[in-house]
Amino acid sequence: MKNIAILFTILISCLYYSQENSFSINNKQVVWQKIYDSTKNIDEVKNILTSSGKVNVTSIESGILNGDVSDYMMDYKGAGNTRAGTPIFIYSSKFFTNFKIEFKENKYRVTITNIRLKGNSGSLYSSGVAISNDGNENLESYALTNDKESFRNNFEGRASKIINYSFTQLFDVSKYTETNDNW
């Protein structure tokens, strides 16, 4: 009975983590993807996201928004962490990404690829992570094992939680308030 309880606890933990984690590996690259419920159309989503000043839409093709994010700082405090509890590559770096937003009835799916960061030079040998001399890296350097087939254990904890939280908040159009200029 004790073994069944332990197995059940592990199963629930794994299911909970897999629902919270929006990261996957595709062609040895880290991809972040999330589906949002929304009744807003493509133009409304575009206007809301671009008005935030953090998102740049570069094209609209066949009902798909394409764009990029530049100089984005991850919100480690919003994710429930302190600076001391946050991996250095997160709080000392600005993130750059490409994204695609696809629409279906009452939903849109955000896919983020080509996640890059530019931060301060340094190294973290105790965690097996090193930052290059110029501070320019792809997220894969921090997130994936050397064979780029699986995630590093140290990424699957706080780092992925902070990045997941930050991207989730960035692309959630329901949290942005619309202003009515006709008042």
SVG drawing of the C-alpha trace seen along z (x, -y; Angstrom):
<svg xmlns="http://www.w3.org/2000/svg" viewBox="-17 -61 53 63">
<polyline fill="none" stroke="black" stroke-width="0.4" points="0.0,0.0 2.9,-2.3 4.4,-1.7 1.1,-2.5 0.9,-5.8 4.4,-6.7 3.8,-5.8 0.5,-7.8 2.3,-10.8 5.1,-10.6 2.5,-10.2 0.5,-13.3 3.8,-15.3 4.8,-14.4 1.4,-15.2 1.4,-18.6 4.9,-19.4 4.1,-18.4 1.0,-20.7 3.0,-23.6 6.0,-23.2 5.5,-24.6 9.0,-23.7 9.9,-21.0 12.9,-20.1 12.5,-20.3 15.5,-19.6 17.8,-20.1 16.4,-23.5 14.3,-24.7 10.7,-25.6 8.2,-27.2 4.5,-26.8 1.2,-27.8 -2.4,-27.9 -4.6,-30.7 -8.4,-31.0 -9.5,-34.3 -12.4,-35.7 -10.2,-38.4 -9.5,-38.3 -6.0,-38.5 -6.1,-42.3 -7.1,-42.8 -4.4,-40.5 -1.8,-42.2 -2.8,-45.7 -2.8,-44.6 0.6,-42.9 2.3,-45.7 0.9,-48.4 2.7,-46.7 6.0,-47.8 7.7,-44.5 6.5,-42.6 7.2,-43.5 4.9,-42.0 6.8,-41.7 4.2,-40.0 0.7,-38.7 0.4,-35.8 -2.6,-33.5 -4.0,-34.4 -0.6,-33.9 1.2,-36.6 5.0,-36.5 7.4,-38.6 10.1,-39.0 10.8,-40.1 13.9,-42.1 15.6,-43.2 13.2,-41.3 14.0,-40.8 12.5,-37.7 10.2,-38.4 11.8,-36.3 10.0,-38.2 6.6,-37.6 7.5,-33.9 8.0,-33.9 11.8,-34.0 14.4,-36.3 17.5,-37.4 19.6,-35.1 17.4,-32.2 17.5,-32.9 20.1,-31.5 22.5,-34.2 21.9,-33.8 18.3,-34.8 18.6,-37.9 21.7,-39.3 20.5,-38.8 18.1,-40.3 16.2,-37.8 15.6,-37.9 13.1,-35.5 11.1,-34.9 7.4,-33.9 4.4,-32.7 0.8,-33.1 -1.8,-30.9 -5.5,-31.4 -8.5,-29.0 -12.0,-29.7 -11.7,-31.3 -8.0,-30.3 -4.6,-31.3 -1.3,-29.4 2.0,-31.1 5.2,-29.3 8.5,-30.8 11.7,-29.7 15.3,-30.9 15.5,-32.0 18.7,-33.9 20.1,-35.9 22.8,-38.6 24.1,-39.1 27.2,-39.7 30.3,-37.6 31.2,-35.0 31.0,-31.4 29.1,-29.0 31.3,-25.9 29.5,-24.4 26.3,-24.0 28.1,-22.9 27.0,-26.1 29.3,-28.6 28.6,-32.0 30.7,-33.0 33.1,-36.0 30.8,-38.3 27.7,-37.1 25.7,-36.0 24.2,-32.6 21.3,-30.5 19.1,-29.1 20.1,-25.6 23.5,-26.2 21.9,-26.5 18.8,-24.2 20.0,-21.2 22.5,-18.4 25.5,-18.2 23.8,-15.8 20.9,-18.3 18.4,-15.5 17.1,-16.3 16.8,-19.1 19.4,-19.6 18.2,-19.0 19.1,-22.5 17.0,-24.0 13.9,-22.0 13.6,-23.6 13.7,-27.4 15.0,-28.4 12.2,-26.9 9.6,-28.1 10.8,-31.7 11.0,-31.7 7.7,-29.9 6.0,-32.4 7.5,-35.4 6.5,-34.2 3.0,-33.2 2.5,-36.7 4.0,-38.5 1.6,-36.8 -1.6,-36.7 -3.7,-39.4 -6.4,-39.0 -4.1,-40.7 -3.7,-43.9 -6.4,-46.5 -7.8,-48.3 -8.2,-52.0 -11.3,-53.7 -10.3,-57.0 -14.0,-58.0 -14.5,-59.0"/>
</svg>
